[in-house]
Amino acid sequence: TRRDETREREREREIEMAGSDVEAPAPASLEVVKKANSMDVVASLRNVNDMKAMDDPKMIGSIASIEGSLKSLASKVSGTSASVRGPARSLVSSIRTSDGTVRENAKEMQPEDGEPDHQHGPARVSDWYHTSFNLLAEIMGTGILSLPSTMAGLGYILGSFSIVVFAIGVYYAGFILSKVKNRYYKQVLSYGDMSYIIHGEVFEKFTRGLLYANWYSLMCYYILALASCLMSAFYWRTDICFWMWGLMAVAILVPFAQPRTFHAISFFSLLSTVSIIVAVAIIAAAFITGTTTEEEFVPPTWKVPRQPFLSGYSNIANILFAFQGQSEFYEMASEMKNPKKFPFSLGVSQVIMASMYLFTALLAYTYGGANVNGFILYSLPENALRTVCSILVGVHIIVAYMITNQPLAYKTHEFLSKATIHASGTKPALIHLAITSVFLAIGYIVSNVIPFFADMQGVISAFAAAPIIFFFPAYFYIQACRKNGDWAGVPIYEKAWLATMIVVLFPFCFGVGLVSSISGIATNWSGSDQKPFQCIVASQL
């Protein structure tokens, strides 16, 4: 009809205006846009974990591409569809196509320009605070529970100084990782991708293997930690052996290991962050009121207590472990609406983490003294407050396991069944369930076969955390600058710090940490009569 033709011409004119320098539409149209934006938020939250989005990416609304874009503004007014930020998936290799062949432009410099990679990149659906929640949940886990005893082993000055220095160092590592991604290679989705760009397939496979070993070691540790939390929560059940608590921990983790994107996990991450903050508040209150259970109070000191060098270094390794998480920075940044905001997300999470670490360690050491328990939950009195606190810490550990499990389960699914990895339905869900169940079963066996598995925390810090925190970020940044002709412009002080990370910090933490941890394991083996799966009623943390 003539009226329909007139409406169509008006829509075409509005789109043309949006592409030119003409002013935005009238305020009445902006109300339509605001309503559409709110619908986009709801649709994004509802559909982001629906794997049908692989076949129909338009299921995912684009909030970031609407705001500040006149073209998208006009599309909302005219009724056309909004642009899409990419398919909803995580940890897709940016350097290979779906059939496994390497992309022609895989190694080319591609600075971040705000546009998603619809064919190879994950959905850009996470706000900066989603990423901060994920960082807090992934990093600030069981490490905080051992920091009071770490402070006791280092004294006030060295302990506090070490926590602050590691917080700054970890932020800088994340900052230069972000610079590499945003300034040079927006297509990078993981350490493995960056390793391929620099040195090819062999270095890529080595890096990915190290990361997978690190992730799985942490998953085994989380099983042990959750079992210890259950034992602490239900302290009156002395008839239940530790290996039984471990089975319960595995049963609890099975359903929580099923979400398949970081964005879906981010909503659990908020609960996790709140849980650990409330738990720390309970622990602080217990120490301040003097209701903790240390047998003999030994006053805290500013000085470093006399101890063998390797024992002293194990305390440094515990702090390193508490700040570990860089291996998933690229994955998290890739799901952000604006990856350039990753340093801000990381900065917020690091300030919160460092504050929480210092507060917990200083307060517990001050009130608990040098004999403060290595697993802080066991310093709480045996009452309902201890049960609540242990459950809250358990919630945090569950989410940390979810985040660590996600990329490893994804890659295993990709290896076993590429045809179903992005599909929806019963078969893909059962494959994912089988993978996560096998991970949990093997992790349960490993954590019970190795007595004093908590000593493996130091091994993880040495063989994985040291290169992940110090070597790879510095090396990636140096090589990216050199490949693109920017190395000469890097300030001399930054070059000096990068060299310190690679030549001093990495080999020292790797070598000394490994010797210290293996020595501790050997000592515990020789002095213990415990056998695998023996019925013990004490935490192995």
ABEGO torsion letter per residue (X at the ends): XAAAAAAAAAAAAAAAAAABABBBBBAAAAAAAAAAAAAAAAAAAAAAABAAAAABAAABBBAAAABGBAAAAAAAAAGBBBBBAEBBBBGBBAABBAAGBBBAAAABBBBBAGBBBAAABBBBABBAAAAAAAAAAAABBAAAAAAAAAAAAAEAAAAAAAAAAAAAAAAAAAAAAAAAAAAABAABABAAAAAAAAAEAAAAAAAAAAAAAAAAAAAAAAAAAAAAAAAAABAABAABBAAAAAAAAAAAAAAAAABABAAAAAAAAAAAAAAAAAAAAAAAAAAAAGABABABBBBBBABBBBBBAAAAAAAAAAAAAAABGAAAAAAAAAABABAAAAAAAAAAAAAAAAAAAAAAAAAAAAAAEAABBABAAAABBBBAAAAAAAAAAAAAAAAAAAAAAAAAAAAAAAAABAAAAABBEAAAAAAAAAAAAAAAAAAAAAAAABBGAAAAAAAAAAAAAAAAAAAAAAAAAAAAAAAAGAAAABBAAAAAAAAAAAAAAAAAAAAAAAAAAAAAAAAAAAABABBBGBBBABBAX
